[in-house]
Amino acid sequence: MEYSNLNLSDDVFKKLKDMIYEISGIFFSDQKKYLLETRLSKRISVLNLSNFEDYYNYLKYSPLKNTEIKELLNSITTNETSFFRDMPQLEVFVDVLKQIIQSSGNNAIKNIRIWSAACSTGEEPYTVGILIKENFSSPASGIKFEIVGTDISEKVLESAKKGIYNGYTLRNASQAILGKYFVKTDDDEYKIKDEIKNMTTFGNVNLIDGNEVKKYGSFDIVLCRNVIIYFDAESKKKTIENIYESLKPGGYLFLGHSESLHSISSLFKLVGLGKTPLYKKE
Ligand SMILES: C[S@@+](CC[C@H](N)C(=O)[O-])C[C@H]1O[C@@H](n2cnc3c(N)ncnc32)[C@H](O)[C@@H]1O
């Protein structure tokens, strides 16, 4: 079937966008109807269905609906990311980590946990691992760093676990970093080294689901960058409350540079380190 000719009616668009919103918190405004149409057409073709209404019914009533919901989430999420994304913010991240370590004084924290919430294909948690190795490599410190990367899309998590990259996503990684933390494969790709991989675990977490979030324990720092832009106010609020609950007292939250908690939540204290705003759980 030529799926590019499929037409998504307003009525079915509403049913699909409401379903997607309920499952994931991702909000497709009317302006994004075309985007949804494009992203879902391929699934209709793969399943050999005739139109969007059939696809909606498949998602709702098919015995295979749970499998298809995973495919739906793979198809509708925007997974753009890269290594060392927003370096000024990551410099603040390193300063915050130093502060957390220093402020622990003699009661040295032995285990620092960092959560890359919505980690996409893994560049963010691996960047964190590299920054830790570059800045806190002394084993004498006795501190164990643990990085958790989670996402709602299985497809990106599979790719994150492989840890093989090429091209544009590595544009901010210097030759020195590539040489130190990656192994070049026979296909001229870069595979993240085990010393970074072994610091990181991955899991499927829907950020709007408090019970799923809770399973991962509590963290010193959460990076939730470039994800709440896809949510409406209600899902943003839910996500921020869930993150707040999973931060240790005194822990920090980093959002993407275009995101803020203004008019979303007053749970956190806005603290500024340099030009980068960040949020603290007091
Ligand atoms: C643009 S990427 C951001 C990746 C990375 N944090 C960064 O800033 O480079 C957004 C990610 O959010 C994920 N996402 C969307 N809705 C989600 C939800 N409800 N729970 C968890 N992850 C979600 C998407 O699958 C996608 O991989």
PDBQT file of the ligand as one rigid body, heavy atoms in Angstrom, charges set to zero:
ROOT
HETATM    1  C1  LIG A 301      14.603  15.091  22.480  1.00  0.00    +0.000 C 
HETATM    2  S1  LIG A 301      14.929  13.635  23.418  1.00  0.00    +0.000 S 
HETATM    3  C2  LIG A 301      15.973  14.285  24.689  1.00  0.00    +0.000 C 
HETATM    4  C3  LIG A 301      17.192  13.428  24.934  1.00  0.00    +0.000 C 
HETATM    5  C4  LIG A 301      18.190  13.978  25.940  1.00  0.00    +0.000 C 
HETATM    6  N1  LIG A 301      17.578  14.173  27.225  1.00  0.00    +0.000 N 
HETATM    7  C5  LIG A 301      18.786  15.259  25.431  1.00  0.00    +0.000 C 
HETATM    8  O1  LIG A 301      18.461  16.337  25.956  1.00  0.00    +0.000 OA
HETATM    9  O2  LIG A 301      19.607  15.223  24.515  1.00  0.00    +0.000 OA
HETATM   10  C6  LIG A 301      13.363  13.394  24.254  1.00  0.00    +0.000 C 
HETATM   11  C7  LIG A 301      13.182  11.963  24.768  1.00  0.00    +0.000 C 
HETATM   12  O3  LIG A 301      12.059  11.953  25.673  1.00  0.00    +0.000 OA
HETATM   13  C8  LIG A 301      11.455  10.672  25.579  1.00  0.00    +0.000 C 
HETATM   14  N2  LIG A 301      10.095  10.747  26.175  1.00  0.00    +0.000 N 
HETATM   15  C9  LIG A 301       8.982  11.346  25.682  1.00  0.00    +0.000 A 
HETATM   16  N3  LIG A 301       7.935  11.179  26.503  1.00  0.00    +0.000 NA
HETATM   17  C10 LIG A 301       8.387  10.458  27.558  1.00  0.00    +0.000 A 
HETATM   18  C11 LIG A 301       7.780   9.959  28.752  1.00  0.00    +0.000 A 
HETATM   19  N4  LIG A 301       6.479  10.163  29.023  1.00  0.00    +0.000 N 
HETATM   20  N5  LIG A 301       8.548   9.260  29.615  1.00  0.00    +0.000 NA
HETATM   21  C12 LIG A 301       9.852   9.039  29.343  1.00  0.00    +0.000 A 
HETATM   22  N6  LIG A 301      10.495   9.471  28.253  1.00  0.00    +0.000 NA
HETATM   23  C13 LIG A 301       9.763  10.180  27.356  1.00  0.00    +0.000 A 
HETATM   24  C14 LIG A 301      11.486  10.378  24.089  1.00  0.00    +0.000 C 
HETATM   25  O4  LIG A 301      11.355   9.003  23.807  1.00  0.00    +0.000 OA
HETATM   26  C15 LIG A 301      12.846  10.960  23.693  1.00  0.00    +0.000 C 
HETATM   27  O5  LIG A 301      13.839   9.959  23.606  1.00  0.00    +0.000 OA
ENDROOT
TORSDOF 0
